[in-house]
Amino acid sequence: MTSGIILGYSVQKEYDRFVSIFTRTYGKIRATAKFAQKPSSPFVGRLDKTNICKLSLYKSTKGNFTIRQCVLEKTFQKARNDILRFALIEGVTEIADKLTYQHYGMKKYFTLIEEAMSAIEALEKPYLIYLIFKIKFLDMAGIVPSFKHCMMCNKKIEIGDIVAWNIENLICNSCLQEKQSKLQGNTFEPNMLKLVNFAMKNDYEKTLQIKTSKEDIEFLEAIISEIWHGHNLPQINSDKVISSLHL
């Protein structure tokens, strides 16, 4: 048995479901649930998007998975009664589905995804948690700046001496002063970078203890957007719903 987060499904052969699942053991997989669409099926109400289940899986010699048994572990019922929180949880599962692929090595994302979903349901500031999840996810994917070296002189520097230029180009203050007239774009204060760095290294409860301003939220949105578009990552449809609810 392994825990699995239901990311979505499609109907096959009228009664079967082809389910996208992020599992603790295998990472992301696609699995068939025979007769799951029938009203009498033991899978009814269990293999729904965002649910977390304990699954018994059969893997064929061709590598295809079939769900033999499913025990419901968590439904995020509290979040389902809060439109914004549930939209954020759906955003997490959409990111997990679109930004990972079917490979054993992807299983490292399971805890990150599960913790974000649980934090969004239980803690204050769910939108901030969602932004932090994105930063953590991008960091785990290896596409967030390290905040450790100047991209011009390549010297290791303390975070308090770093300035972010156009989000991903990190430079030290001395290089900034020397070449500022040649730089195009925006720069961001070190304290904003400290927030990102702290969020990547700590859990949600610790990060939420930090007082955050509207400018901090806007910076997080900006750095995520810049990285997202800079790396041609797929559009997250849930973000449109989240934006309309968060305003």
N, C-alpha and C positions, 0 to 999 in steps of 0.2 A: 504493500500500500504506500502511496505517496500523496502528499498534499498538492493540490493544483488550483490555480486561479483561472476561472473561466473568462476568456477574453472575447468570445463570440462563437457563433455557429451558423451553419447553413443546413438546409433540409435536403436530404438525398433520398431518392427512391420512395418518395411520399412519406414514409414513416421513420426513416433513419436520420440521425443528426451527425454532421461532420463538425466536430468541435475543436476550436483553437484553445489550447490550455497552456498556461505557464506552470510547469511542475517544479517541485523542489529537487527531484532526482534527475530528470532528463533535460531541464530547460524548457523551451517552447516546443510543443508537439501539436500535431493534428491527430485526432482520434475519432473513430466511428463509434457511435452509441446506437446499437441496433434497437429499432422500434421505439426510440425515445419520444417520438411524436404521438404515440398512441396514448389516450387518456388513462389507460390502465398501467402504463409503464412505470416502473419504480424510479425512473429518472425524472419524472414530472416534477417541476419546481426546484430541481437540483442543478441541472446543467444550464442555468441561466447566467447571462453576462454579469460579471463582478462577484458572483458567488465563489467561495472557497470551499473545496470538497476534498475528502479523503478518497482516493481512487485506487481501484484494483485494475491494473492494465495488463493486456496480453500483447506481446510484440511478436509479429510474424517473422519468418525467415527473410522476408523482403523489407523488414523494418517498419511495417505498418502497425499502428496501434489500434486496439479495440478496447473499449471500456467494459469491463465485466461487472464492476460494482461501484457504487458511488454513495458516499455518506456525507451529508451536508455538515460543514463545519462552521461557516459564517456567512450571513446574508447581508450584513451592514444595514439592518432594518432601521436603525436610528437615522442613518444618512438618507435612506429612501424617503423619509418624511421631511427632508430638508432639500429643496430643489438645487440650491447651489452646491451643497456638500456632495450630493449624489452625482451632479454633473462633473465635479472635480474628480471623484472616484472613477467615473467613466473615462475622464481624460487620462488618468493614470493607466488604465487598462488599454486604452487606444495607443498610447505611447509604447507600452510594453509590446503590443502586437505589431506596430509598424516599424519600430526601431530595433527589433531583435530578429534573429532568424533561427531556424531549427538546427541547433547544434548543442552538443553536450556542454560545451564551455559557457553557454549562455545561462546556465543554472545559477551563476553567481548573482544574477539580478533578482532572484526570487525574493529574498529577504528585503531588499530595497523596495520592491513593489508592494509587498505585503505590509511593511511598516508604514509606508506612505498612505495606503488606503485606510489603515487603522487610525493613524494620526488625524487624517482629514475628518473622520467620523467623530473622534473623541475630543480633540483639542480645540482651543480657540484659534482664531485667525486661519481658517482652512485655506483661503486663497494664498496666503504667504507660504503655507506648508506645500501647496502645489508648486509654487515657484521654486522652493528649495528642493523639492523632489526632482524637478527638471535639471537643476544645477548638479545635484548628486548623480543623476542618471548620465548626464553629459560628461561629468568627471570620470565616472566608471568606464565610459566608452572611450576615454582618453582624448577628448576634444575640448577640454577646458584648460586655459593657461595655468601654468604651475605657480605663478606669482613668485618665482624664485630667482629668475635671471633677467637682466636687461637685454632686450632684443637688439640693442645697438652695440653696447660694449661687451655684452655677454658675461658681465660680472655678477656674482651672486649678491643679492641685496635683501635687506630686511623689508618686510611688507610695508612698513611705514614710510619707506623711501621710494616706493614704486608709484608711478602714475600710469593709468591705463589710457592709451591713446587709440581711439577707434576700437575700443573694447578688447581686442585680442593682442594688440601690440603693446607689450609692457616695457616701459623704459624707466630708468632711474632719473631722479631730479636733476643731476648734473648734466646728463645727456639732453634732457628736456630744455634746460636753460641754454645750452650750447646750440641746439638745433631747432628751437621752437619756431623760428621764422620760416623754416622749411617744411614744417609739419602741417598737414591738412586734416581737419576733423576735430572731434571733441576730445577733451581730457576729463578724467574723473578722479575725485579725491581719494586718497589712500584709505580713509575710514570706510568708504563704500566697498573697497576691495577687501577690507578686513572682515566685513559682514559675510561676503561670499566665501572667503577662506574659512571662517569659523563654521559656517553652515555646512561646508563640505566635510568637515572633520568631526562634527558633533551631531547628537540626535536632535530630534525636533523640539523636545521639551526644553533643552538647554538653549537652543537658538531662539525660541520664542520668548525667553527671558530678557533678551536684548531689546531695548527700546528702538523701534523702527519708525521712520518718518515716511511721509508720502514720497519724498525724494528717493528714499532707499528702495521703496517698492518699484518706483519708476526705473531706477537703475537696474534692479534685478530683471525687470521686463525687457529693458534695452539690451543687456548683455546676453540674455537668453535668445532674443530675437536675432541679434547680430550673429551669434554662433550658429543658430538654426539655419538662417539663410546662407551664411558663409560656407556651410558644409552641405548645402542642398538637401537638408533633411525633409522628409515628407510632411505635408500639412496635417495638423491635428484638427479634425472637424469639430471636436468637442470644445475647442478654444473659442469658437464663434458663440456658442451657447453660454460658455462661462463668462465671456466679455459682456454679453447682454445682461447677465444676472448680477455681475459684480459691480457694474456702473451705478 
